């Protein structure tokens, strides 16, 4: 008669702390507690399913009663207590399933057993699985025994839903949080079992099983047993994909190539094939988003370790990521995210997914159009901005031809008169420092529009606008003369622009700096702290462009230095209650009216 078959989850269940996979932070703590005899009277093991909670509880119960533990605090497996535990004949270990024994009577029976000391061994261990299923009355009946049990009693509670347990129970237990087992740890454990069972398995197939298990070792072992039976002991990647009915990276690679080539018909046909295999649209979109996320991570070889894919696929991901532009990947992720969010509310879900694929097919064209539009905008020359005021502006002397400043009584030399509809620039007198410009008739400011009357758009107005733009383009560029007042004014205007754009933090940091002008072409900003200096350094290029545009001094330089002695400490003023009331009354005069009508007094 052949030996009875035992599933791998039971056959290879860990019997010692060292064989527990992926929970070293818990097993090390428990071994140290046994070594130092610092055992708590109640433990709570919580975490996802299949990560080793009940297994660790049994190992702990077996080890603390072992008659001759190893130096590493593991059960010997040969003494009477260990043998009785292996044969399930031990009278010192009691397991209770709280899912089916959740009444007050069940807890009462358990507390009655606690009163009797163990006949063999030092401790009586009570393992209560799925403890969150106990009723509120059962929890309350269990409180007193759990808080002050006899010295020989130890309770080990296990649950997958810690939030359902009463806080009074949690406060009486030493809590251990079990984590999901990492994919690499599951793959290594499955590989060791395949060697023992003489099963041939591809590493990529085991990786797919570990991914599908989502950190649950029991699920991974069950899937491996099922696939081993399906493939007669040979676990290949293709057979594993077929049996688990999942979409692998090859499907998404082919789909990406089809969409990048703008083959909409091929993409929709491939989508139909995937839907015929029983996959839902949201699963396809979510898997596609994860695929693009992996491609984005592979843009940098250092982030390849973040990929949860088989080692054989990492090279393919890296090669594909270097071909696809980053702008396409980021835009595709945005489209897929919006499509996934709207999938639930879509009435025609298939059409919703098809529209998502069509957008991805034409995404490259959209990005190319945006890039070409941005390039043409950069290459297009921008006309000079000329502000026309009612009073003629004063043209300052250019630094290239310095002249002595004239007194108030000096008379300006006459300027050349510009003929109408001509583009001759204004001629500047050689001895004058200021000169009112003579605007051409075609560039004259149109009369203000009164309320209720709007000018009609006609041929003459268009000609006037065109002539004015031509005259502005031919106006001479006159550089300003740098001074302390002008430098302060420029920095203040730039700071006001930051505040208008809701960049208050930068404007505040800029306001703390002291402006020093060094003619003819240098502005120094004195920073009061290192943080202030960093803010100024980040704004330096923007400030320089702004000042050059305003002053037309294209050789202008801006330098920063730190002088903490310039820092002004804020004045702290302690206000009395009367002062507080006066400030409030200024904002709300009704408070003063209320005070006077009720004849109230302010306490000092």
Secondary structure, DSSP 8 states (H G I E B T S, - for coil): -------HHHHT---SGGG--S-HHHHHHHHHHHHTT---SEEEEE-STTSSHHHHHHHHHHHHT-SS--TTS---S-SHHHHHHHTT--SSEEEEETTT--SHHHHHHHHHHHTS--SSSS-EEEEEESGGGS-HHHHHHHHHHHHS--TTEEEEEEES-GGGS-HHHHTTSEEEE-----HHHHHHHHHHHHHHTT-EE-HHHHHHHHHHHTT-HHHHHHHHHHHHHHTTSEE-HHHHHHHHT---HHHHHHHHHHHHTT-HHHHHHHHHHHHHTT--HHHHHHHHHHHHHHHHHTTSGGGGGG--S-HHHHHHHHHHHHHS-HHHHHHHHHHHHHHHHHHTT-SSHHHHHHHHHHHHHTHHHHHHHHHHHHHHHHHS---------SS-------TTS------TT----------TT--------TT-S-------GGG-------TT------HHHHHHHHHHHHHHHTS--------HHHHHHHHHHHHHHHHHTT-HHHHHHHHTSEEEEETTTEEEEEESSHHHHHHHHHHHHHHHHHHHHHH--TT-EEEEEE-GGG----------HHHHHHHHHHH-THHHHHHHHTT-----
